[in-house]
């Protein structure tokens, strides 16, 4: 193979599966399982596209901190869209996550975007942006 062909359904499917693995790991409280999926130069940006974390370890620490202080009760993804751009793939979706901390339930709704890049015959999450629409304690 001469390199990735992100427009190929197989490559798009591989990226979608990598994202599913990534989300399953933090939702189930195992953020360190995300490490092989994250690019070493991973960047997480916030609602104003400000850099919240840069570098795989710093990004993982944000997930670890959340998992150590909260428990995810439910995580749903809607309207996932996977698009190829040359040798990169962008995945966007809406989400609803229900979680608890100190016996207080929260429901967050929003949009998330991940940029995946191809290297060494594998896809790595290199950039993430999350936009929260609401955070409702129940």
N, C-alpha and C positions, 0 to 999 in steps of 0.2 A: 504494500500500500504506500502511496506517495505522500501520505499525511492525512490529517482528518478531513472529512467531508461533512461538516456540520449540517448541511442540508439533507444528508442521508438520514432516513428515519431511524436507522440503527444508532447513529451518533446522537441524535436528539433523544432517543430512548435511553441511552446510556447516561446522558446528562440528567434527565428526569429521575432516573433511579439513584444517581448520586445525591441529588437534592432530597429525595425521599429518605435516604440513609442518614443524611445530615440532620434533617428535621426529626426523624425518629430518635436519634441519639440524644438530643437535648430534651425532647419532650419526655422521654423515658428516664431522664436524670443521669445519662451517661455521656457528658459532653466530651470526654477525652477520646471517645470513639470517632469524633469529628476530625481529629488531627490529620489522618491520611487523606481527607477530602479537601482540606483547606490549603490553598497556595501559601507558601512561606511568606509572601508579601501581601497577604490578605488585608483588605481595608474594610472597615464597617463605618458607614456614615449614617447620620441621624436625619431628622425631619427637614432641616435646613441644609442638608448635604455636608454638614460639618463632620470632620473626621472624629469618630468616637474611639476607634482602636485601629492600630496599624501593626501589622506583623502577626503571624499565625498565633504565637503564644499570647499576645495581648488580646486578640480576638477570642481565643479560647477562654481566657480568664473571665471575660464578661459572661460567657455562658456558664462557666463554673460557679461564679458568684450567684447568678440567678438560681441555678440548680441546688446550691447549698442553702438557699434561704426561702425557696418557694417550691411548690409542687404543682405540676401541670395536671389538670383534671380532664381537659379536652382540647384538641387542636384540630381545626378543620380548615382545609384549603379549597378555594373556589376559583373558577375562571383562570386556571393555570394556562399560561401562554409560553411556549418555548420557541425562540427564534434564533436562527443562525445569522451571523455577520462575519463572513470570512472564516477565520479560525477561532472565533469566539462565539459563545452562545449566551443569550440573555433569557432568563426565566423570570416571569412576573406572575403574581397571583394576589388574590384577596385572601385574608385569613380571619378567623375568630379563634381566640385562645382563651380558655377559662382556666384560671389558676388560683391558688390560695397561698397566703402567707399569714402566719399567726392567726389561723382560723377565720380570716377575712377572705371571702371570694371576690375575684376580680374577673371582668370580661373585657378583653382588649380586641378591638377590630382595627383592621388596617390593610395596607398594601405592602408587599415586599418585592424586592428585585434582587436577583443574584446574577453576576456575570461569571461565567465559567470559561476557562482557557485550557487549551490542550497542550500537554507536554508528556513525553515518554509514554505515548499510547494510552494516556488517561486524562480525564477531565477534572480540573480543580476549581473550586470556588475561589475567586480572586477579589470580588467586591460584593458588598451587600448594602442595601439601603432599605430602611423600614420607615413607613409613614403610618403613625397611629391615628385612627379616626376618633376613637373614644376609649376611655378607660373607666368602666363603671364598676365600683364596688357593689356587691349584692348584699 
